[in-house]
Amino acid sequence: MISKKAMTPLETNTARIQAFYRDHRRMPSYSEIMSLAGFKSKNAAFKLVRKLLELRVVAKDATGRLIPKRLDTAIPVLGVVEAGWPSPAEEELLDTMTLDEYLIRNKEATYLLKVKGESMIDAGILPGDQVLAERGIEPKDGDIVIAEVDGKWTMKYFRKRGSRIVLVPGNKQFKPIIPKEELRIAAVVKAVIRKY
C-alpha cells in the first residue's frame, strides 16, 4: 500500500491554482491568488508567484501575464498491465510523471484540436477525440499532419510520392487529397486523447 504524505503549503497553493485554472480556463490574478492561498497581503502572493516561476510551474507571457507551464500534478506509474493473456500483477510504485512530461516536447508549439469526421478512424482517431499537435516539425513520410489544402483544413497521413505530396486518409471510404494549388503543413499530430 502506498502511503500519502501531507502536502506542503506550496503544493497546496499550487493545487488551488490548478483547480482555478481548470474551472476558469485562465490563470488567477494576484488578488485571486491572495484569496485562494488565504494571504492577507499581495506581497505574499508575489512571493508565491516568484517561487512558482523559479520552479517553472508557471511562466509569464510577453505582456507579463501568468501562463501555465507545468500545472499537471504527477500521476503515479504503478507498473505494467497485460493486454494479452491475463497474468498475475502486483501494484508497485515505479515512478511518477505528469502528462505534460509524457506527451509534450515543446509546450509553446503544442496545441489541442477536437476531431470531427471519420476520415482517420482506421488510424484509431475517432470523432470527438482530441489530438495533440506540434508546430515547427518537418513531417516525415507516414506522419499524421494538420494541413491547409487549397484553403481548407484537414488531418491526414503525410505521404511523399516522388516529388509530389499526397494526403492520405485513414479510412478506405475517403479518397487521398492531392493539392491543386496550395499545401501548408501546420503541425504534426503527436498524440490522441480520448475520455471513456
N, C-alpha and C positions, 0 to 999 in steps of 0.2 A: 504494500500500500504506500502511496506517495503522500508525504506529509506536506501540509500547506504552511508556509511561513507567513508571518504578519507582514503586511505591506508597509513600506516606509512612507513618510509624508510625501516625498517626491513621487513615488509610484501611485499613491492615492490621488494626488493632484493631476498627474498625467492621465490616470483613468477617468477622472472627471472631465478633463479637456477632451479626451477621446469620445466620451459619451455626448458631450456638447456638439462635437464635430459630426458625429453620426446622426444626431437628432436634427441639427440645423443646416448641415452641409456647408458650413463655414466655420472658420476659427473664431473663438470668442475674442472680444475686445479686452483691453487691460482691465476695465471696470468689471466686465463679466468674469474675468479670471479671478479678480479680487473677491467677488461674490462666491464663485464656485469653490475657492480654496478657504473661504472664511477669513480672509485677511482684513485687517482694519485700515491698512494704508495701501495706496497704489505702489509705493516703493517696494513692498513685499512682492507684489505681482511682477514688477520689473525684474526683481532678483530671481524669481521663479522662471521667468521667460529667458533670462540670461543663462540660467543653468540648463534649460531645455535646448537652447541654441548650442551651448557647449557640447551637450550630449548628442546633438544632431537629431533630436526628436522633432524639432520644428526648424523652419528657416524663415527668412524674410525675402519678400519679392522686391522688385525694383522700386516700388513705392514705399517700402518699409513695413508693409502689412505682413502679419504672420501667415505662413502656409504650412500645411502638414508635411513632414518629411518622413517620419517613421512613427506613425501613431498606432500601428498594429501591435497588439500585445503578442508576446511569444507564445506559441502553442507547443505543448509537449509532443515530441516524436516518441511514440511508445513501442515501436517495433515494426514488424512486417506481417502482413496478412496474406494467406494463401488464396489465390484466385482460381486454383485448380481443385485438386482433391483436398478435403479437409485434413488438417494436421494439428497436433497439439500446439498451443501457443500460450505463452505467459506474457503478461504485461510487464514491460521493463522500460524505464525511462532511459532512452538512448541519447536524447538531445532536446533542445528547444529551438524553434525557428519562427520567424514571422513570415507571413505570406509575402510581404514585400521582399524579404531576402530570397525567398524561393522563386518568385515569379518575375520580379522587376530588376533589370540590369541597370537601366538608365531612367530614373523616375521623371526627369524633366522632359524626356522624349516619349513617355508612355501614356497611353490613354485607353479608355474602355469604349466599346461600341456595342449596342444591343443588336442582335441578329434578327433580321426579318427575311422571310422567304426560305425556300427549301433547296437551293442550288448547291449546298455544301453538306447535305445530310450524310452522304457516304464517307465524308471526312470526319463524321462524328460531331458536326456543328449543326445544331437544331434551332428552329425558330424560338426566340425568347432567351437563348443563351447570350452570354456576354463574351466578347473576345477582347483580349489584351493585345494591343498593337503598339509597336515601337517604330518611331520615325527615325530617319537617318541611317538605316541599314541598307546595304546593297543587297537586293534579293538574289537568292540562288535558285537554280532550276529546281522546281518542286516545292518551294516555299509557298505558303498561303499569304496573299498580299491584299491590302486595301488599295484600290486603284481607281483613278478617274479616267474613264474611257470615253472619248468623244463627248465630253461634258456631263457624263453620268457616272455615279459611283457604284462600285461593286466589290465583292470579296471573292477571289478565285485563286486557283493554283497558278503560279507563275511558271510558264514553260517557254524555253527557247527552242525554236525550230530553225536551225541555221542562223541567219541574221534577223529572223522575224521573231517577235514575241507574241505568244498566244496565251490568253487567259482561259483556263480550263475549269469547268465546274466539277464539283464532287457529287454529281448526280447525273446519271446517263440520260435522264429526260430533258436535260438542258444542253444547248449547243455551245461549243467553245466560242470565245469572243476574239475576233481579230480587229484591232483598232483600225479605223478607216483614216482618221486624221491625227488624233492626239491620244497619247497614253502618258499618264503620270502616276508613278507608284508612290503612294503617300506613306505607307508603313508596311511592316511585315508582322503578321499575326504570331504572337509568342505563346499564347495560352487560351484555352476555352474555359469559361467559368459557368457552372450550372448549379442551381439550387434544386434540391429534391423536395 
